[in-house]
Amino acid sequence: MISRTLLRLQRIQPRTDIQRGGQAASVQNWNGPGLMGEASPNEGATSVAVVSSTLMRNGVPSICAEQPSQRAALFSAMIVGMRMPFTSIVPLIVPEPAAPWRRALPITLVVALLAAGCGPAGDPTDPAAEVRGDEKLQELLIRHDSRDSAYRQVGGAVEVGTTVVLQVRTGSDDAVAVALSVAMPFGGSATKSPATRVARGVPCADVNNSNRGASGELSALLAPDPVLDPANELTGALCDVWQASIDVGGEPTAIGYHFVVSDGSASVKLADDNINDQGLGSISPANVGGDWAIVVSPEGFTASPLLSGSVVYQIFPDRFANADPRNDGGAQPRYKGVASIIPWNTIPATPPKGEDFYGGDLDGIRLRLPHLVSIGVNTIYLNPVFDANSNHRYDGNDFMQVDERLGGNAALQRLLTAAQKLNIAVILDGVFNHVSSDSPIFDRYGRWPTVGACESIDSPYRDWFIWTKSAGAKGPCAGATGPNTAGYVAWANYDTLPVLNKNNDAVRALILGDASGAPAATLLASPAGDAGVARWWLQQGVAGWRLDVMPDGSFPEGFWQEFRIALKAASPNAPIIGELWNRRDALRLLRGDAADATMNYRFRDAVLAYLGGKPEAGATDSTNRSAVLFIRKLMGIAEDYPTAVTLANLTLLDSHDTSRSLWEFTPGNGRDGKEIPENLAVGKARQLLAATMQYLLPGSPTVYYGDEIGVSGATDPDDRRTFPILPTDPRTARLDGSGSGGRRPAPLPDARAADPRARCMRRLACGWSERCNQSHRALLTPRQRGRWRDRPTQLTQLLERW
């Protein structure tokens, strides 16, 4: 009779370690009664059962995860490791010793174990092998990095017709399925397609490609891998690689994508992290996380060469310099109030009403050109100059007429002529989305001889605007049922800014001219004729346009593409700069068929977050401002756009729409706290470092008037203080309305004649990306190129020390 006594087992040190699929399995030596010398048949069988149970994974014997030759060796190791002859297993199956084929059973058993549950899919490197899910995912092994060529074989923006190959890493035999979700355009509805497993059982760390134009140390900081952290005990883990691709098509667009990794009920979304800076992603529940972006540009796209390498100076015309007090105007009516003249050097009134004028004019800018050239400026961006009712002039009356308070069209022509002699480009602010409700064509207050759109439904300008049509509506304008029965669409609900109807032929003709497709009779009646406002001002010597609220939904699909075609046909180098605060809008309009560049508020946010003042996503608290996080944000900006756009973007620290950078960098609360000398010294030191970043990093450094001499201020209207008059400072000549307007600047050198190598040296980020414009590197001497390679690490060390 066979003994049924309970086997007492004692585990001693492991004898053999076997690595499979990211998990370590140990074959143990099990020593108990009878295993050494006399052994009962059941005791041997129990030993086999114990060992077999430790070598099961996903419901299949782990022995089947090895090559056929490895299976035999592994099985032998199991038996020898237990110090047990094959014949001791036989009684488990054939208890009668008299069976004639009993001697052959060990061989049969070996063959059966080698074949059972095994087959062609038993190869641990066979990507076609079936994965039997266990409803769990090894989340630390899941990875996609859009800046690593191992995961995205074509990085950054691409040209039309490109196929972008994407890869995802998962634990070996861990994920049952990986799906690629693609939104085209970015932010739109998404479609899913399955990814294919193309590699299986490879060392996880070997999947990454750390050579991405940066030092290995910096790469590890920018994209840490849990596999390489000894604390996670994953250094020997094995992984699978899944692959999918996106054909970007033949038209400029922006594409969003993410992945869904699943094993039965266990499912995670692998997407760009909450910083939305591209690069290394993160996993989250399926409804959380953003998309990685791929911008698709036209073949051979180039941005305006005027911007790349420029130093831009932004001027709020009413506050920079007053050369001629005779054009200051007086208490003119505007909307429901009256304009007033405020003494220079006084602080703007709060809250802002737009009615306080200081008298700055275009001749004042012309007379300060020597100061601008002395600080390296070669491009001027002017806030709106057209006839308007507010000091900011974003509520225009007439796109063809420069405000008389600024000196009129003649003053602009004098400025353009003087600037051209110095090779300084002048860019105007194009406010083509809306006009003033107090303008002649709208005339809400009945001040003008024309019949404005608000005054009558029979006005020739009625269809230039968008009207609300609710039953029984009341409003400030005439409607079908009489006076005060119609409302209108206003930008951001400011009733002073009625939105133009850009689907109207006359409006399109006014802006685009014959590029609008408007009838000949409409073009004939348009003030700007065939050229339209956009091209007419280029003909007068304006270099290009900054476009206010460019992404507003009232612009129909294709409007800005038509604008670009018309403008570039007239002047191929004319810059088009978009006001694009939102990343989604920037991705849509900076793909090479609309704007050349944007006012890069993302750059501002990154710098202010790092150096002080602003909250920073990804930092543990307001005092832990990581240089690595700052670099990731800058690299994300570069990855989002075509290289030509990155080099042209206006890298600003502040503007008329933000608080001053010095205000943000200075400790203390309110004006009193920020004007304490000790606090102000800290703020100026930070501002100097920020300016250094502006001039070293890709883009066109943009200075908001007065920043160069320490003008501070909170948000609107405090950020629009006058350029100070300081008698002891030669940079601030007395142009406050008290002097003569007849002075002329002394002859100056060409503003764009600087050594191109000097401009090239601020292309520091070229060392981070193979997408850098190679022409910049070609300008460097061999010695400079050698120093270039070390600059990313040096910058990181500099920022961390700060």
C-alpha positions, 0 to 999 in steps of 0.5 A: 500500500502506498503511504499517505503521510503528510510530507514535511518540507523545509526550504533551503537556499535557492539553487537556480534563478531564472528571469522571465518576462520581467519576473524572477522565478527561483527553483528551490531545493526542497529537502524533506523525509525520504528525498535523500535516500529512501523516498516514498512515491507520494513524497516525490510526487508532492515535491514535483507538484510544489516545484511546478506550482512555483513555475506557473504564470498566466495559467501556463507552465513557465517552462513553456516560456523557454526555447526547446533546448532550454526546457529540457535543461530546466526540467533536468535542473528541477529533477536534479535540484530535488535530488530525486530520480525520474522513477520516483515520479512514476508511482503517481501515475502508474501505481502497479509495479508490474506494468510492462511499460513502466520503465519507459514512463520517465522518457514519456513524461519528459516529452509530455512536459516539454510539449504540453501547453508549449508550441511555436508561441513558446519562444520568449522573444516571439511577439506573436505569442498569445498573452493570457491576461491576469487583470493586472498591469505593471504600470512602472514599465509602461512608457512612451516618450515623444522626444525619444526616437525609440518611441517616436521615430520622427520627432517634433513637427513634420511636413505633409506626407510623413508617416510617424511611427510610434512605439510603447513599452510594456512589461513582457507578456503583461498587456493584452492589448495596446490601442492608439487613439488619434484626434485629427485635428488636435482636440477633435474627436478621436479614432482608435486602432490596435497597436502590434506587438513587435518585440517581446522579452527584451531588457526594458532599459535597452528599449530607450534611446538616451542619445537625443542631443543632450548629455546622458545625465541631462537625458536621465533628469528630463525623462527618468525611467523607473527601471533604472531606479534600484529602489524599484527592483526592476533592473533585470526586467523584460519588456515588450514593444508595441508599434503603431503609426500615423499617416499625417496626410497631405494638408497642414494640420495638428494631430493629437494622440495617446494610447490605451493599455489594457489587460482585461478590466485593468486599463490605463490611458498613457498620455502627455502629462498634466504639464502638456510639454510633450516628452515623457508621458504618464498613465492615468485613468482612461478619462484623464490626461492630455494628448501628445501633439504632432504639428504638420506643416507644408513642405519646405515651410519657412517663417518670416526671416525678418523675425529670426534673429530680431530684437523686438521692442513693443511700444504702447504709443500713448505712453512712450514719448510726447514730441508734439503736445499740439496733437494731444487733444482735449476733453473729447466725448467718447461713449458715455464719457469724456477723454482727459489728458493726464500729466506725464509720469503719473500712475494710471487710474484704476480701474481702467476706463480707457479715457485717460490719455497722456499724449504720447505720439509717433513723432516721439517714437521717431525721436527715440530711435537712437535709444532703441538702436543703442540697445540692439533693437531692430524691430518695433511692434506698435500697439494699435495706432488707428483712429479709436476712442480709447487710449489702447486703441483696440476699439478702432473707428477706421483702419485707414486713418492713424489717430490724430492724437498720434500725429495722423498718417503723416506722422506714421509715414515720418516714423516709417521713413526714419526707421527704414533708414536705420533698417528697423522694421515696424509691425502694426497691430491688426484689430480685424475682429471688432470695431468701436460701438462709437465708430461711424459704421456702427454709431451706437451714440448717433455722433456721426453723419453716416447711418450706422448699423446700430441706428437702422436696419437699412444701414449699408453697414447692417450686415457687417455685424452679427445680431442677436435674434431672440423673440421680443429682444431688447437692446441698444440698437434698432431692430425690425420692430423699432428702436432698441429692439436688437442686440449684437455680438460683442467681443468678450461681451464688452459692449464697446466692441461689436464683432465684425461679420467676417463672412460678409463680402464687404468686410472681407474685401476691406481686410483682404482686398481682391483675395477675398473673392468679393464681387468687383463692385464691392471691391470698388467701394472698399476704402482700400480697394483691391489691396485691402487694409492688410496689403495697403499698409505694406505698400506704405512701408509697414513690415507686417502684422501682429493679429489681435485675438487671431483664434476668435471663433468669428473668423471662418475656416480658411480666413487666415490661410487666405490672409497669409496667401494675400500678404505673402504674395505682396511681401514674402518676408512680411511677418504674421504674428498671432496673439495665441494664448491657448496651446490648442489655438497655437497648434492650429494656427502655427502649422505653416499656413497661417501665422509665422510666430506668436507672442510666446506667453508660454515662454513667459510663464516658464521663466516667471514660474522658475525665477519667482512669482507664478505658480508652477505645475509640477513643482512640489511647492512655490520654493522648489522650482526645478531647472529640469522642469523649466527645460522640459517646458522650453523643449515642449515649446520647441517640439510643438512647432516647426523649427522655423516658428520656434526661431521666430516666436516673440520670447517676451517676459511681459506685455500690455496684457500682463503685469510687468516682469520686474513686478513679478520678480520683486518680493513684497506685496503691492507698490509699497512692498515692491519699491523697498530698495532691498526687494527691488534689488532682488527683482532686478537681479532676477530680471537680468537673469530672465533677460539673459535667458531671452537672448540665449534661447531660440526666438526673437527676444521682445522687450516691452517699452521701459523694461530696459530701465526698470519700469514696473507695474501690476496688471492693466492699467498699471502695466501701461505707465509712461516711459519715465522722464529722468533728467539725469539719465541720458537714455530718457530724453525729455519727451513728455510734451514740454519740448520741441518736436523738431529734433532729429536723431543723429545718424546711426549704424544699420540696426541689422548689421551685427555679426551673425555669429553673435546672434547665433550664440543665443541659439543655445537650445540647438544642443538639445535637439537634432531639429535645430536649424543647421545653418546656425551651427554652420556659422560657428567656429570649430572652437565655438562648436566644441563649447556648444555641446557643453551648454545644456549641462552648463545652463542646468547647473547655472539654473540649479545654483540660482 
